[in-house]
Amino acid sequence: MTRVALSEEEVMLAATTAQLVIEHPTLVDPGPKRVALETKLWGSLVDCGLVALLVPQGYGGEGGTALDAALVVEQLARGVAAAPYLGTALATALVVAADPDGTELGDLLAGQKGSVVLDQSLTRPGVVGIAVDARSDSLAIGIDGDTAFTSELGDSLQSIDSSRPLLSVIGSRKRLGTIPPDGLLKWRALALTLLSADIVGTAAGALEGCVAHARSREQFGRPVGSFQAVQHLCADQLVGVEGCRSIMWHAAWAVDALEPAESLILAQVAKAHCSEVGQTVCEAAIQVWGGMGMTWDCPAHRFLRRVVLDRQLLGDERVQLTTIADARLERPSPQAN
């Protein structure tokens, strides 16, 4: 019988990232201390080579896999980490796909700028795109059709997610190159998979937080976690999180192991399933936190806000499932909104 599990190196990678988040808990302080911790966390990610994880070794990167990147994204999301890793990883992969000579990778590998990724499905009138997971000194990497480009970032936009600011894109585009069809399919599969990983990590963090609260919070002389209704609610959410993690890991493996078209289907399935279940888990976590879960000081809303944004990026479950159905029935697929 074949055993399917993470390798020792992959387990170590996830554990290392989790430890970095513990050492730099950007979730707990929204003030100046958080900014300092975010800077230190970003520096640690750079020092460990995680920022260049998806850059092939021939380009001077780490030559990691999509599953490696998904494990890092998942652990960062567990702590609602503010480091702009998700966008940087996707932007780096986009540059590699569009720039075969590697001439544009210098700024990305320098580790001093958090690059962001844009997608045509995120555009709106008057704005080239919406920069996700960005900082004010970031470089925007965009894609329009099969053409990748860079641009500058403008003003901050209102965002439901306090851990990842949104910035508008301004200025003229600088063309990076044309991405071949298979490369574009693979990148979109990677993007959907890493968004799914962020949802899984966020949902897992919300569940762990509410379980810890249920163990310590007492009502009627007993921990609230001892009541069967709370136990069942938490158990149901654990099943949901583990199911999402399994689907997401499979999609991440498929990015490098299967044909691009097939891996994209699996990534769309993962994004659809994780989008719906992830928000359900975060909403259930608020119920476990009780009245405290409705307050601004409770971290529950930060998990929920992050999942809500992830759910919409590149299309929620309705968009993904409709796209799959259209492909199966050979119908024109509507643009994701």
N, C-alpha and C positions, 0 to 999 in steps of 0.2 A: 504494500500500500504506500502510495506517495504521500509524504508529509509536507503540507504547505504551511510555511511559517517564515517569519523574518529571520534573516541571517544574524549572526553575532554582531557583524559590523553595523547592520541596520538598527539593531536593538541599541547598540552603543551610541549611534548617531541620534536617535530619539531621546535617549537618556541624557546625553550631553546638552542638547537643545533645551530640554526640560529644566536642567540644572541652571542654565544661563537665565532662563525666565525667572526661576526662583531667586537668583542672586540680584536680578534687576526687575523687581515687581512693579512695572509701570501701571498696573491696574489700580493699586492702592492709593495713589496720590495724583490728583489731576493738576497740581500746581507746579511751581518751578522745580521741585524735587523730581517730579516725573520726567521733565525735560532732560534733566541731568542723567537720570537712570536710562532714558531712551537712548541718549547719546552713548552711554557706556555699553548698553546692550548691542547697539549697532556696531560699535567698535569690536566687541567680542565676537559677533557673528562674522565680521570681516577677518579677524585674526584666526578664526577657526576654519577659514576657507569656505564658509557656507554661502556667502554672497555669490561666489563664482562657481557654485556647485554644478550648475547646468552648462557651464562653458567647457568644451572639450579640452583635453590636456594639450592638444596641439596648439590651442589658442592661449595657453598659459593658465587654464582653469583647472578644476578638480576632476572633470570628466564623470560626474555623478549621473545617476539615473533619475527619471521622473519620480520613482518611488522614494528615492532619497529626499528629493525636494518636498514631496508630499508629507513625509514624516516630520521634516523641519517646520513646515507650515502648520501642521496639526498641533505640534507642541507649543508653538508661539501663540496660536489661537486659544489654547487652553487657558493661558494667562491673560488673554485679551491684550497681548503685547502690542505696543505702538510702533515698533520698528517697521519700516517700510519694506519688508522682505518679500511679500507676495508679488507686488508690482515689479520689484527689481528682478526677481527670478524670471518672471514672464517677459519683461523687457529684454533681459539678457538673451533669453532663448530666441526672441524675435530678431534681435540683431544678428545672432549667429546664423539664423536661417536666411536673412536678407543680405548679409555681408560676408561672403565666403572668404574674402581675403583678411578679415579680422581687423581692418583699419579703423573701425569705429568703436572698438572694445576698450580702448584705453581708459576713458572716463568711467565706464561701468566697473572695470576691475580695480580702479583706484581706491574704491571703498569709501569715498568721501561724499558721494552723491547717491541719493536714493532715487533711482529711476522709476518711472511709472509706465504702465501699459495702458494703451487706449484700444478701443475696438470700434469698428464702424457701427455696431449695434448700440453703442453708447452715445452716439452723436445726437445733437439737437440743433435747431436753427440758431445761427449766430455764434455758435461755439464749435470749434473743430472737434472737440471731444471732452470727456470728463476724466480728469486724472484721479485715479484711485490709489489709495495707500501712498500718499505723496508727502513731501516736505517742500518748503518754499524754495530750497536750493536744488530741487530735483530737475532732471532732464526728462522731458516727455518723449516717449517712444510710441508712435502711433501706427495704425494700419488702415489703409483705405483700399478695399478690394484685395488685390494681391501685392500692393506696394507699401513698403514700410517707410516711415519718415520720422524725423525728429522735429520738435518744436519747443518753444518756451512756455513756461507756466505763468498764469496770470493770477487773478484774485481768488481768494477762498470762496467756496460755495457752502451753503447750508447743507449739513449732512446729518442724517439720523444717527450715524455711528461716530461717537466721540473719540474712538481710538484711531480712526483713520480719516484725516481731512480730505476733502475734495477740492480740487483747484481747476479753474478754467484753463484753457489752452489758448495762447495768443501768438502773434507773430507769424511769419512766413514759414512754410514747411521746408525742410531739407531732406531730400530723397536719399534713402539708404540703399534701396535696391528692390528688385522684384523677387517675391518668394515663389518657388515652384509649387505646383498644385499639391503634391504629396507633403511638402514641407509646411504648407499652410494648413492642411488637414491635421498634421501632427501637432502643430502649435495650438490649434483650437482645442484639440483633445487635451493637451497639457493644461491649457487655461481653465477648461471646465473641471478637470481633475483637481487642480490646486485650489480652485474655489470650493470644490466639494470637501477637500481636506480642511480648509479653513472652517467650514460649517461643522464638520465632525469634531474638530478640536474645540470650537466654541461651545457646542452642545455638551461635550464631555466635561468641560470646565464648569459649565452651569450646573450640571448634574452633581459633580463632585462637591461644589460649593453648597448646594442645598442639602445634600446628604450629611455633610459636616455640621450644618446648622441643625438638622433634625436630631443628630446625636447629642448635641449640647443643649438645645433649647428644651425646657421642661414646662409641661402643663399638667395640672392635676397631680403634681408630685412625680411625674414620669417624663422621660424624654419623649418628644413628639414622634421620634422615629420608632418608638415601640408600638405605636398604634397601627393596626393592620391596614387601614386605609392609606396611610402615608407609605407604608412598606410596599404595598401593591403599586401605588403610583410611581414610586422610585424604581421598582423592579421593571415595570413596563417601559420606562424611559431608558433604562439600561439596555434592554433588548433592542430598542430602537437605535441607540448609539452604536452598539456592536454590529448591528446589521448594516448601518451606514458605513462604518469603518471597513467592514469586509468588502462591500461593493466599491468603495473608494480605493482601497489597496489594489483590488483587481484591475480597476481602470488605470491606476498609476503604472502597474506592471505592464499593461497592454500597450501603453504609449511607446515603449521601447521594444516590445516583444512581438507585436502584431502589425499587420498592414495598417497604414494610416486611416483608411476608411473604416475598418473594423474597430480600431481603437477609439475613433470618434464616436461611434455608436455606443460603446461601453461608457465613455465619458459622459455622454448625454444622459444615459440611464442613471449614472451615479449622481449627476447634478440634479436630475429630476427627483430622485428618491431622497437625497440628502436635504434638498431645499425644503421639502414638505415636512419631513421628520425632524429636522434640526430646529425649526421654529416651534414645533409641537413640544419638543423637549425643553426648550428655554421657557416657554409659557407654563409648562408643568412645574418647572423649578421655582417660578414665582409663587405658585400655589403652595409649594412645600415651605417656602420662606414665610408664608402667611402675610399678615399685615405689614411686616417689615419689608417684604418683597416689593411693596408698592412705593417705598420711600426712595428718595434720591441717593441716600447714603448706602443703601444696599447695592451690591454689585450686580444684582440680577438683571437690571435694565440694560447694563452695558453688554452683557452676553446677547440679550434679545436684539438689541439695536444692531449689533455686528451681523447676526444671522439674517436679519431682515434685509440689510444691504447686500450681503452675499447672495441671498435668494434671488434678487432682482438682476444682479450683474450677469451679463451675457444670457439673460433669460431665465425665468423661473421654470417650475416643473411643467406648466402648460406649454410654454414655448418649446422646451426640449422634447416633450412627448409628441407635440404636433409636428416638429421637424422630423422626428423618427418616422412617424406615420406617413408624412409626405414623401419621404425617401423610399419607403417600402411601396407606396402606391404610385411612385414616380410622378408626384405633383409638385408644382413650384412651391418652395417653402417661403413663408412670410418672414420678413426681417424681424429679428428680436428687438423688443422695446424694453 
